[in-house]
Amino acid sequence: MARPPRWQSTLNASIEEACLAVRLYNDPAESRAFEGFVIHMHLAWLYLLHAEFLRDGTDYRYWDKQYKNRLLKVDGEAKRWELERSMKERWPDDTDPVRANLCLFIRLRNRLEHRHAHADSALMLTLAGNAHALLINYEGEMTGQFGDEQSLALRLRIPLFVGTFSHQGEQALRRLRKTLPKDLHGFLTEYEAGLESGVVEDSRYEFRLRATIELAPKDPDAVAIQFTSYKDMTEAEREAVEEMGRKGQVIIRDRKQPVSGYGRLMPKAAAQEIQEELPYIFGQHHFTAAWKNLKARPSPGAKDPTHTNPDWCEYDEPTRSYRYTRAFVKYLIKKCSTPDGFAEITGSTPRPKP
């Protein structure tokens, strides 16, 4: 068995810290749940960026400025970049929403430790959207850098309680928010005052969600909670969401009858959808090359035609054909959006659209 890469143990430690942070956040019996979440997410981000530096050969150690070729050491160990220094290396642009969100929690951590135990719940409520953005940004950075198989979705469970569910619950949460100490309220107000409006309104800085209850047909590929981006909605859908306001309203839709192949795409339709999103020409022959290279399904004439990658493709026995998931289409759009990625996936040199 091949030896794991040097960065793997650092990445594993990062994932463990992130999972612990979420467990603390979701534990109603934990008196300092939010403080624990902030501290362990701080470590999760630190280890994640250090894993990236290790993989890429970036020297993230501090060197003594007075003596050439001498490392700064703490307790005999080389002093390494703290999270703030690592963050600035990863996101040099100080207007990046991911950096702004992470910087907020770095500064907050320094104020939270051993203080404001009574304000933990109020702070958790006030910064719930920012905390969710911190975790989602972490997930995006980790899977983007190290692959989807590292996703926290494989390790975390959906919490059973989401939202307010009642007018009384909503009012109780509003009262709790008002108990936030003045110094912390002032800190948050001052921090956001220094950010551009586009950063404050970006979901990577603060994640805001409207939850609705849907009665839908059982779909083996669907998850219990799914997200729709505001920018992907129609004008009518946006108006309906905005009408909900801040009240935690619940919408119940009539049950739909099951439809065979719901949400699946045939090869021609899948290729067309990918073509529309790319700056390059993408035809069915590119799509065929892609599923072959990625082993999304067996080749024609295979002994077992059902041996597909279930995340990307499924075999339809009555028609003896293959249908592809939107997850596969989105993956190809992402991978083929650059010349190198296009060539890697399809084996062809990309040609710009006329």
N, C-alpha and C positions, 0 to 999 in steps of 0.2 A: 504494500500500500504506500502511495506517495506521501511524503511528509507535507502536512498542511502549510500554507504560506505563513510568513512571519506575522502578518497583520491579523490572522484569523482569531487568535486568542484575544486580541484587543477588541475586535469587532464583537466577539461573543460576550465580552464583559460589558460592552455598550448595550447590547440587546438585553442582557440580564438587568441592567440598571433601568432601562426604559420600562420593562415589564413590571419591575418592583414599583416604579413611580406610578404606573397606572393602577396597580393593586391598591396602593395607599390612597390614591385619589378617589377610588370607588368604594372604599371601606367606610361605612357610616359610623363604625365604632372607633375609628382613629381620630383622636382629639386634635392632632396637628397634621391632618391629611394633606392639606395644600402645601404646607411647608415641606413635608416629606416629598411630595411630587416635584416641587421646584428643585430641591437639592439633588434628587436622583436623576432628574432629566438633565440637570447641569452636567453630571458625570456622564450620562449617556451621550450627550452631544460631544463632550470632551474626548471620550474614547472613540467615538465615530470619526471625528476629524483626524485624530491621531492615527487611526487605522488607514485612512486615506493617505496621510503623509507617508506612512510606512510603505504602503503599496507603491506610491509614486516616487519614492526616493527623496522626499523633501526632508531636509534636516530641520527638525523642530526643537532642537536643543539650544539653550542659551550659552553663548561664548563670552569669556572674560574680555572686556574691551581693553584692558591694560596689558594683558599678556597674550601674545599671539599663540594660537593653537592650544589654549587652555580652556577647558569647559568649566562653566559655573556648576558647582555641585551643592546638593542639600543632603546631609546625612550620608555622604559618600556616593550618592546617585546623581547623575547628570540632571540638571534642572531643565524641565521641558516647558514648552509654551503652555500657559494657562488658556482657558476657554476664550477669553476676550482676544488675546493675540492670535489664537488659531482661527477665530471667527473672521478677523480682519484679513488674514491670509486667504481664506476661502471666499469671502465676499468683500473685495476691496471697495466697492461702491457703497457708501454709507446711506444711500437712499433705497437700497434693496429691502423689500418688505420682510424677507426671511431674516436678514441681519437685524432689522429694527425690532422684530419680535424676539429674537434670541437675546439681543442687547437689553431689552426690557427685563427679562428674567434673570440675566446676569446681575443687573443692578438691584433687582428686587431681592435676590438671594442674599446679598450683602446686608440688607435691611431686616430680613426675616429671622435669621438664625437667633434663637433664644429670646425673641421678642414677639409681642402681639399674639400670644397664644389664644386670647379671647376673640381675636379678630379673624381667625383662620377661616371660619365658615363664610363670613361676609366678604373676605378677600377672594375666596374661591368662587363665589357667585359673581362678583364684580369682574373678575378676570377669566371667567369660564371660556369665553370665545378666544381669548389670547392663549389660554392653556391648550385648548383643542388645536389651535393653529400651530403651537409649538410641537405637539405630537405629530400632527399631519405633515408638517415640514420635515420632521425627523424621519418619518416613514418615507417621504419622497426622496430625501437625500440618500437614505440607506439603500433603497431599492434601485435608485438611479445609479448609484456608484457600485453596488455589489450584487445587483440582480434581484429579481422578484422572489426568489426562493428564500430570501432573508426577511420577507415581509412580517411585520408584527401581526398581521391578520391571521397568520398560522399559529399564533401563540396566545392572543387575547380573545376574550369573550365579550359579547355585546352586553352592556349593563341592562338589567331588567327594568330600571326606572329611568325614563327619559322625559324631561319636560315637567310642566306643572299639573296638567290634567284637570285642574279645577280652579274656579275663581278664588276660592279660599287659599289654595296653594300658591297661586300667583301673588296674592296680597301678602302672604307670609314671607315670600321671597323678597318682595319689595321693601318690607319693613326691615328684614335682615340686612339688606344692602345699605340701608341708612346708618347702620351701626359701625361702619368702617371708620377707624380712627382718622382724625383730621390730618395727621402728618402723612399717613399713607395715601389718603385721598389727594392731598396736595402734591405728593410725589408723582402719582399717576397723571394728574392734570398737567403738571409741569413737563413731564416726559413727552406726552402726546402733543403739547403745544409746540415742541421743537421739531415735530415731524411734518412733512408735507401732507396735504389732504389726500393725495393719491395713495400714500403709504398707509395712512390710518384706515382708509376705506378698502384696502386690499385684504382679501380673505387669508392671505399668508401672514398678515399681521394679526388680524382678529377674525376668527372663524364664526360666522353666524348661521344658524340653521333653523328652518321652520319644519317641524315634524308633522306629518299627516298619517293617518291610519288608512291602509288600503286593503280591501278584500279582493284578492286577485287569484287567478288559477295557480295551482301548485306547479312550480317550475323547479326542476332539480338543479338548475344552474343558478338560480336566484338566491340572494342572501336576504336575511330578515329586514335589514335596514340598508337602503340604497340612497345615494345622494345625486341630486340634480343641480348642476351649477346654474346660478342666476343668469349668466351670460348665454346659456344654452336654451333658455326659455323663450317662448313667444311673448309678444307684448301683452296678450290677454292673460297668459299665465303669470307674468310679472305683476300685472295689476291685481290679480287675485291674491298673490302672496303678500303684496304690500298692504292689501285691505285687511289681512289678518293682523297686521300691526305687531304689537308686542304682547298679545294676550294669550298666546299658547292655545289657539283654537284647534279643534279637532275636526277633520273631514273624513267621513266614511263614504266610500264609493261602492256602488253595486258590484256584486260578484260577476266576473266575466267568465264565459264558458271556455274551457280549455281549447287551444288551437294547436294542431300538430306543427312542429317546427317553429313555434313562436320565438321571434327574436333571432332566428338563424338566417344566414345568407347563402345563396348559391354562388358558385365561383364568379360568374359574370357580374352579378350585383356587387359582390365583395370587391372585385377588381375596380369596378366603376367608382365605388365609394372611396377607395384608396386613391385613385387617380385624381379625384376632385380635391383632395387635401394636400397633394404633393406638388412641388414645383417642377416635377419631372413627368415624362410620359410613363405610364404604368398600365400595361395591358394584361390580358389573361395569361399570356406566356410567362410574364413576370410573376404572377400569382402562383402559377404551377411550380415554377422554380423555387419560390419561397416555401411552399408547403413541403416540397421534397427536401430542401436543405434543412428545414427545421423539424422534419419528421412529424408533421402534424397529423398525417394519416398514412396508411400503407400504400404502396404502389399498386397500380392495376394488376389484377391477377394474383394478389397475395393470398396465402392460404387462409388467413383470418382477417377479413376486411373490417372487422369491428375493433381492431387493435389501433385505436386512435389516441391522440393526446386529448383527453376529454375537456380540457380548458379551452381548446382551440377548434375542435372538430368533432362531429358525431356522424355515425353511419346510419342511414335510414334504410332499414331492411326491406320494406315493401317496394320502394323504388330503386333499391340498390344504388343509391347515390350518397354523396357526402354534403353535409351542410356545415357552414363555418360560423363560429361565434363572433360577436362584436368585439370581444376581448382580443381575438386574433387579428381582426381588422385594425383595431387601435394599436396593437403592438407593431404591426407592419407599417402603419403610418408613422409611428414614432421612430422606428429603426431606419426606415427608408427616407427620412427627411434630410439626410446628409449624403453627400456623394459616396463617402466610405461605407456608410451603413447600407445604402442602396446596393452597392457592389457586393458587399458581404452577404446580404440576404438573397439577392436574385442572381448573382454571378455575372451581372451585366453592367456595363458602364452607363450611368444615367444620362438621358438626353433631355435637356430643358424643353418645356412646353413652348410651342411656337407663339 
